[in-house]
């Protein structure tokens, strides 16, 4: 609203200068520069003498111009004070820088909804140094994103222009964590239209909605209530297992981490067995599972398991060990 008033104030001043300049040229027959100079000094109420002696019509026109100028300057000054006092100017600069950074992203992640679930997703991606953009309508959510240095777009994630502003067309994945299943479905359909190759993970409020979301184009559906209930039961029945999973998947000061990695043809591990590649001895990494290029999954690969290009390895190790394996292959 304030930005709009700034544009109105600017339009008023330009219009007043144009009116005054043209008026003096017509009423007094002055040249352009004399008419413009007289208009500026009159509107600015600086009290300089007239450029030339004014006729009666010129005096009348000047009085009208002074009254209009005083009103326009008062309005403009008030708007500018509001604009700077509320921090809108610096926020506008920040949003422009934000837009520039988002437009430069490729293969990033988009999080729709920065509520209880979306905030955890954002924290996890930030911990791993992954590029992402959050979308939310609420001022407090955007304030949190700004405070933590996250890229953000304030708006309704169900609207196509908002998704485009978040770079969905160039994104690798979309995590839609809105409170309503219908909204998550709508975001998914819109996003998939903009980027058919987008990988979408959606929050669901109930197991019954999972099939609907999958039909809408969601690749993975997470139901926090169901997962939370199962985890709580696990903590009672298998506390050590639960603690171990927390250690390798959640903790901030995590010693071990799970990671998947698609094996390229240029890797020194390609077409070798786990034993031949000396994965454990050389990198300190455990390979827990292997998904073959045909989609089949070996959930307990032996040391003689051959690693073919295009297969995806599910690995366990420290961040340094995992990074060493990924970078050297």
N, C-alpha and C positions, 0 to 999 in steps of 0.2 A: 504493500500500500504506500509506504513512504517512498519507495523507488519510483512509483507511478507519479507521486506528487512532485518529485524532483524533475521528472520529464515535463510535467505541466508547467512548473515554474520556469524552466528553461525556454519552453515554447512561448510563454507569456513575454519574457524579456526580449526574445528575438522578434516576436511580433510587434512589440512596442517600439523597438528601435527602427523596424521597417516602416511602421506607421508614421513615426516622427520624421524620419528622413524624407519619405515621399511627401508628407504634408508640407514641410518647409520648402521643398522643391516646387510644389504646386502653388502654395499660398504666397511665398515670397520670391519665387523664381530663382532661388540660389542653386549653386552647383552641388554635386553629390557630397564632396568632402565637407563643405561648409554646413550643409544640412545635417550630415551625420554628426559632425562635431557639436553642433548646437543641440541635437537630440540627446547625445550622451551627457553633456553637461547639464541639461535640463532634467533628464530622468534621474541622473545621479545627484541632483540638488546640491551641486558644488558651488553655485553662486558666481560663476564666471560671467563676465560681461557678454552681451550679445555679439555675435560675429558681425552683423550689420544691424542698422537701425530697423526696428520692427514696425510694420504697419499695424493698424488697429486689428485687422484680421489675424495678423501674426501674433499679436499680444494675446488675443483670445485663444488661439490654438496652443500657445505656450502654456497658459494657465490650465487648460484641459490636460495637456501632456504632463504637467507637474503633478496634478491630482492622480492621474492614471499611474504615473511612475512611482509615486509614494506608495500606492496600494500594491503594485507589483513587487517593489523592493521589499516591503514588509512581509508579504506572503513568501517570497523567495528566501529571505533571511530566516524566517521561521522554519521553513522546510529544510534548509541546509543545517540548521542547528539540530533539528530532530534526526536528520540523516546521520550526522557524525556522532551526536550524543548517544544514540542507540547502537552505535557500532555497525550500522548497515553498510557503510562504505567499505570498511575493512572486511566485513563478511562477504560483500560482493566480490572483492578481490580474491578472497579465499575460495569462493565457489568457482571463480574462473580458473584459478590454479588447479582446483580439484578436477574440473572438467578436462583440462589439458592433460593431467596425469591419467585419468580414466581412459581418454581417447588413445593414449599411447600403449595401453595394456593389450596383451594378446595371450590367450590361453589361461585367463584368470578365473576366479570363482566369484559367483554372485550369490549373496545371501539376501533373500526376501523375508523381512521380518526380523527385528532385533529385540525380540522378547526374551523370555527365559531360555528358550531353546536356541534361538538365533545367536544370542550373546555368547553362549558356550561354544557354538560352532566358530564364531569369529575369533574368540580367544584361542581356540585350538589351532586354527589356521595361522594366526599371528605368531603363536609359539613356534610353529614350524617354518615361519618365514615365507609362507605362501601368499601370493598377491590375491587380494579379494576386494570386492565392493559391497557395501551393505546398503539396503534400501529400507526406509521406514518413514512413516508419516509423522510420528510423534516427536515433539521438540526435545523431550528428555532423552529419547533414544539417540537422536542426532547429536545432542550435547555430549553424550557418552562417547560416541564415535569420534567426535571432534577432539575430545579430551585425550583419547587413546591414540590419536593419530591415524585412524582408519579412513580409507576412502569411502565416501558415502554419497548417496543421492536421496534427498528428502522428497518423498512423494508416495503415491499409491502404486504398489508393485503390480496391480492388476491392469494398469494403464500401459499401453504399448510405448508411448514416448518415454516413460520413466524407465522401462526395461532397456530401451535403446540408449538412454543417457548413462545407464550403468554398464554399457558395453556388452550386452548379452549376445550381440551378433558375433563378437570376437571371443567370447568366453569359452572356457572348457566345460564348466559345469554350473548348475544352478541348484542351490539349496533353498527350498521354499518352506519356511518355518512359520507361516501365518497361523492364527488361532483357529480359523475355520477351514474345513476340508474343501468347501466349495470355492473359497478364495485360492487355495493351493492348486486346485484343479484348473481354475481359470488362468492363473499365472503360468502354469505348465503349458497349457494349450497355446497361449499367446507367445511364450518364449520359444516353443518348438516351431512355431510358424516362422519366427524370425531366424532361428538357427536350428535346423533339423538334426544336426549332429550333437546338439547339447546333451550332456549327461545330467539328468535331473534326479535329485534325491528330495523326497517330500515328507514332511511331517503329517501324521494322520492322528485324528482324535479317537478313532475306533478301528478295530480289525475289519469291521463290515465295510469300511470305506476304502480299504486297500485295493480291492479288485477294480473299483471305479477309477481310482487314481492311476493304476497301472494301465487301464484301457485309455486313459487320457494322454498317456505318453510318458508317465513317470517311470524311471528305470529302477529305482529302489524306494521302498516305503518304510518309514520308521514310525512306530507307534510308541511314544515315550511312556505312556501309562503301562503298557504291556511289558516293555523292556525293564522299566523301573520295578515292576512287581516281581519279575523273574530274578532280577539282581538281588532284591531284598530277600527272597526265598533262598537264593544261593549263599548269601552272607550268613544265613542261619545254618544251612545244611552243609555247606562246603566253604567255611570262612577262609581257609588258606588259599584255595583256588580263586576265590573272589578277590583277596588281597593281591594275589599275583597278577590277575588281569588288570586291576587298578594300576599296578606298578608299571606294566608295559603299555598301557593304552591311555592313561589319564594324567599321571602326576607331572607337575611342572619340573621337578628335579628328577626326571626319569633317567635311570641308569640304562635301561634296555628299552627298545622301541620295536614295534612291528612295522614293516614296510613292504610294499609290493614293488616289483621291478620287472619290466618287460625286457627280456634278453635280446640284444641286437645281434645281427649276424657277424659284426666285427668284434664281438667280445671274445677274449681269450678262453672264456668258459664254454663258448658255443661248440656243440657236438662233442662235449666231453662229459664224463660222468662226474657226479659230485666228488667222488674219491679222486679222480684224475685231476680235477680242477683245484683240489686241495682248498676248498672253500673255507672249511673250518680252520685249518692250519694257517692259511695265508691271510685271511681276512678276519677271522674270529667270529664269523657269521653262521648261524644255523638256518638251513632251509627247511621250513616247516611244511610247505605244500608247493605243488607245481601245477599250474593250469596249462594244459597243452594247447597248441594253436587250434585244435579241433573243438576245444571247449571242455574236454574231460579234465577232471581234477584228481591228482594223486595227493591224498591228504596225509600220507605217511611215506614220503619217498625214501628209498634205501640209498646207501652210499654208491650203489652201482647205477642209480638213475641217470639216464642220459639227458642233458640239457640242450634242447634244440632251439634255434633262433625263433623268436616269436612267442616262446612260452613265457608265462608270468610266474615269477618266484615270490613266494611269501616268506619273508626273512625276519629273523630275530637277532638283534645285536645292539650295541651302543650306537648313538648317532654318528660317532666318528668311524666306527667299523663299517656301518652301512654306507656312509658317504664314500669311504675308501673303495668299497666294492663297486658302487655305482659309477664313480668317476674313472676307475681303471678299466671298466668294461665298456 
